[in-house]
């Protein structure tokens, strides 16, 4: 997670956790640089406003404020009804005021179209400052933002063109909102002109996406075909069946199911990676580079046993349906040591990152060896939709596993760490996994999760089902000095549930830890259902309004593979074993 999460008053952090925030220009050139940036930003904003490619709606009086425009144009009843369901009604009205004849249903996709255009505009403006002088932390945050803005455009475009399920659209909109949050947090502790220009470009994007989520949810998630806004405006002005499978969830093909069950040596891989030169190529990076883009078919990369230490390994958004298969935990090891003290964001510190939809990893160890003193250092970051991590080991200290966004499933995995070592805002289920708490730095507390759901309409959260929470030997002998908690709320609507899981005696009796005073204690959703073991008793748990001891199987079932990530519709094709309901 970003360094902003661990402020100086944070009991889990340390005094040297913040990055140096050097200026992006020398004092001598600062005034001229500010002037240049101001002229550049202003010019680009005007140019983009008239750009046909972006289809920006030109309003009759661009110099008037939002309040003055609303005095001239009153919102229609449909707009008023629609915007009353949102968290940012004034922004909503302002974004829809040009469509007075739109119906309630039409306003659903109009709101997404308007938002999509604003993201296009932000990318256009951001790309035009790429050549400005930036120090390492600023450059890292800037590159994060550009990548995440592009991903958000993809998510919004998918939402507009989707004829799929309501959950698809909610997932993509939730991911777009998470992207914006990550982008702004990357700059939060930095200073300089680039930050100011970027924040001006990003203004209102979060509110617009939040409004899209609220509008779509209030409309009942009606499916629709996206219509370009300029065509829609012209028109307006002129006028889940679930298949139960006892072994695999349903979003995997039969071929993928066989692949996940087959021994590695029996798989006919497209590319074989081997350090000794006996394969197709010697590095994983080269294998990913050779994989096709936007593939609708499974592409298999078999990584033979060995230790692979490569600088940056990323399965990008266009590299879809890649399956990475190793020779087993501890045998095929992908290792790195990137961390925030090297001047990169937490997002960029990952040893391995996957964004391409349909990503699967099997029988591999992902690790970050930066050590506890380096603080945020991610071993694995996953932002791919319909991702499966099967029989893998994920090893680090602080911020080990970044379950970044979209729908994910982890089965038979081992996850090791100290502070917030499973964090992010995906809709994710961990099933039959071992969660290993390690000994942290002196005076630190161990927190397993830091979930960052920031909007009540996001369909995100973490579910731990039939897992084992255990202490590593180095912690077990000194667990009294380092209490372990199930999680703490990174954002306002943090959501985590543990069900039918074993909890060792290293788990503190109160169970959960505050982030800062009373922050989020009445808006979070933390739950426990029929957990067992010495740390599973709920009698001394926290008394927060948002904490629940779940007693109903119907309530607990909402956080299963079948209902929480709708896994029965996509997991079977991956070939991974899973339990759809509560029974394992």
C-alpha positions, -999 to +999 in steps of 0.1 A: +000+000+000+011+035-005+032+052+021+005+076+029-014+049+048+013+048+074+015+083+088+038+093+116+013+086+142+007+051+129+017+025+155+026-001+128+050+022+109+084+037+116+100+071+115+116+066+081+087+054+062+081+085+040+098+091+008+118+123+002+096+147-018+122+166-038+111+195-060+105+188-097+124+219-107+153+239-093+145+271-074+159+292-102+136+278-128+106+271-105+086+303-114+092+298-151+083+261-148+050+270-130+042+295-157+050+269-184+028+243-168+000+267-163+001+278-200+004+242-211-024+230-190-047+259-200-039+254-236-045+217-236-078+221-217-091+245-243-078+223-271-093+192-257-126+209-251-130+214-289-116+181-299-140+160-319-122+129-309-131+134-273-166+146-282-166+171-253-200+187-248-196+224-254-217+244-231-232+277-240-213+297-214-180+281-205-169+309-183-199+306-159-197+286-128-216+254-122-240+273-098-247+300-125-254+274-151-279+256-128-297+289-124-301+291-162-309+254-167-331+236-142-326+198-141-354+177-154-374+155-130-355+125-144-322+141-137-332+152-102-345+116-094-313+101-108-289+124-090-307+121-057-294+085-055-258+096-057-232+107-032-223+138-052-257+151-065-244+186-075-217+171-097-242+147-111-267+174-121-239+194-136-227+165-157-262+156-170-278+191-174-272+190-211-297+161-215-330+175-204-351+150-225-333+119-213-353+092-194-342+077-161-329+046-180-311+066-206-293+086-180-276+055-167-254+051-198-253+089-204-236+093-170-210+066-180-204+082-214-198+116-198-174+100-173-156+081-201-150+113-220-136+130-189-111+101-185-101+104-222-095+141-216-074+134-185-052+109-204-047+134-232-036+161-209-014+138-188+004+125-218+015+160-228+036+165-196+055+133-199+087+151-209+088+173-179+117+169-154+106+146-126+126+130-098+121+093-091+092+093-067+073+118-089+080+099-121+068+066-105+035+082-093+030+099-127+035+066-146+011+049-122-015+075-130-011+072-168-014+034-167-044+035-143-062+061-164-058+039-194-071+009-175-101+029-163-109+039-199-110+002-207-132-006-177-157+022-186-157+012-223-164-024-212-193-012-190-209+008-219-206-021-244-215-048-220-245-071-224-232-092-196-242-095-160-248-067-135-218-080-116-196-073-146-205-037-147-202-032-110-168-049-110-155-026-138-168+006-123-154-004-089-120-010-105-121+024-122-128+041-088-099+021-072-076+032-100-084+069-094-078+064-056-044+047-062-034+074-087-040+103-062-025+085-033+007+080-052+011+118-052-002+124-017+031+128+001+049+144-028+052+181-038+059+200-069+043+213-101+036+179-116+014+170-087-006+202-089-012+198-127-021+161-123-046+168-095-062+195-116-066+170-144-081+144-121-105+167-105-140+153-101-132+119-118-137+100-085-170+116-079-182+109-115-173+072-112-190+070-078-221+086-093-221+060-121-219+032-095-248+047-076-270+054-107-264+019-121-271+002-088-303+023-082-315+014-117-313-023-107-283-030-129-303-029-161-282-043-190-277-019-219-258-013-251-236+017-250-244+045-274-218+072-281-229+103-263-229+126-292-254+103-311-275+099-280-276+136-274-287+142-310-314+116-306-326+131-273-326+166-286-346+155-317-372+142-299-276-162-133-283-197-136-256-214-114-242-248-123-228-265-093-195-283-098-180-301-069-144-297-081-142-266-102-159-232-106-176-225-139-156-197-154-129-220-166-131-242-197-128-279-195-093-276-210-082-252-183-096-276-156-074-303-170-044-280-172-047-272-135-050-309-126-022-321-150+014-325-140+036-297-154+057-321-175+026-334-192+014-300-204+019-289-240+030-253-232+033-226-259+065-214-243+089-231-219+111-210-197+144-225-184+175-208-170+197-235-185+187-228-220+168-260-226+135-242-231+120-218-256+136-188-237+156-182-206+136-154-190+100-150-179+100-114-193+108-127-228+080-153-225+055-127-216+067-105-244+061-133-269+026-140-257-002-127-280-023-097-272-060-097-266-061-135-269-094-152-264-076-186-260-055-198-232-017-192-237+005-214-215+039-204-202+057-232-183+084-220-160+108-248-151+123-251-116+148-224-107+151-190-091+142-161-115+153-127-104+142-103-131+137-065-127+101-059-138+077-087-146+042-075-157+014-093-175-002-061-189-038-054-197-036-065-233-020-099-224-052-118-217-057-154-208-022-162-198-015-193-176+018-194-158+027-228-145+057-238-124+072-269-109+058-263-075+061-240-044+097-235-035+109-250-068+099-223-093+106-191-075+101-155-089+120-132-066+127-095-063+134-068-037+118-036-050+104-014-023+093+022-016+126+033-003+140+030-038+118+059-049+089+039-063+052+037-053+039+006-035+019-001-067+052-002-086+071-023-061+056-056-070+080-085-079+053-097-103+021-079-115-008-092-136-035-070-151-045-090-182-079-106-177-081-144-172-046-146-156-038-179-139-008-189-118-001-224-106+027-240-085+049-209-082+065-190-054+063-152-056+085-134-031+098-100-022+131-101-002+133-064+007+129-073+043+108-057+071+130-026+074+122-015+038+085-014+047+061-015+017+074-042-007+049-062-028+055-098-039+025-102-061+000-076-074-031-088-092-056-065-110-068-090-136-105-099-137-113-136-133-078-143-119-069-176-103-039-182-081-036-219-074-011-238-052+012-208-050+034-193-022+034-155-018+061-144+006+070-110+019+067-088+050+047-055+048+022-054+019+030-089+006-001-095-016-018-067-034-053-080-044-057-048-063-090-049-081-117-070-100-126-106-093-100-130-079-098-165-064-070-180-044-070-218-036-044-239-017-020-209-013+005-199+014+006-162+021+033-148+045+037-114+059+036-088+088+018-055+083-013-053+061+001-082+042-031-089+023-044-056+010-063-040-018-098-036-032-106-067-053-137-089-048-117-119-037-122-153-020-093-172-003-102-208+000-082-235+018-053-211+021-026-209+049-021-174+062+013-171+079+020-143+103+057-134+105+077-116+132+077-079+123+099-050+134+101-040+171+070-022+183+049-032+152+016-049+154+007-076+128-024-070+107-034-096+082-057-074+060-061-038+050-091-036+027-098-003+009-134-003-003-141+035-004-176+035-018-207+017-005-217+007-040-185-011-048-189-049-049-155-055-034-142-071-002-122-101+011-136-134+021-115-161+039-132-195+037-119-226+053-084-211+057-058-216+085-043-186+103-010-197+118+022-181+133+056-187+118+081-202+142+100-169+147+067-153+158+053-182+177+081-181+203+075-143+208+039-139+200+031-120+232+052-091+221+037-089+186-001-091+186-018-102+154-051-088+142-075-100+115-074-066+098-078-028+100-099-005+079-078+013+052-108+030+038-143+040+050-163+010+037-136-017+044-152-052+041-136-085+053-152-118+064-136-149+079-157-181+077-151-217+090-114-210+094-088-221+120-073-193+140-041-199+161-034-185+195-014-156+180-047-139+171-054-111+196-087-117+215-102-084+203-096-096+168-095-063+149-075-031+151-084+005+145-068+024+117-070+058+134-093+065+164-129+060+154-123+062+116-147+038+097-158+019+128-195+024+120-193+021+081-169-009+077-183-045+075-162-070+094-177-105+100-168-139+115-187-171+110-181-203+129-143-200+131-125-223+155-092-228+172-077-209+202-079-175+184-114-181+170-135-172+201-156-141+196-164-133+233-138-105+236-140-092+201-144-054+193-178-038+199-177-016+168-210-009+150-196-024+118-184-057+133-207-087+131-207-122+146-225-140+118-250-166+130-270-172+099-257-196+072-277-175+047-258-144+056-225-162+055-233-176+021-232-141+007-194-143+010-189-177-007-175-183-042-209-188-056-224-155-043-196-131-036-175-134-068-201-154-088-174-179-093-197-207-106-200-187-138-163-185-145-142-207-122-149-241-137-131-232-170-099-225-150-097-260-137-091-250-101-108-269-073-133-249-054-163-251-032-192-230-044-211-228-010-202-231+026-194-268+026-158-275+017 
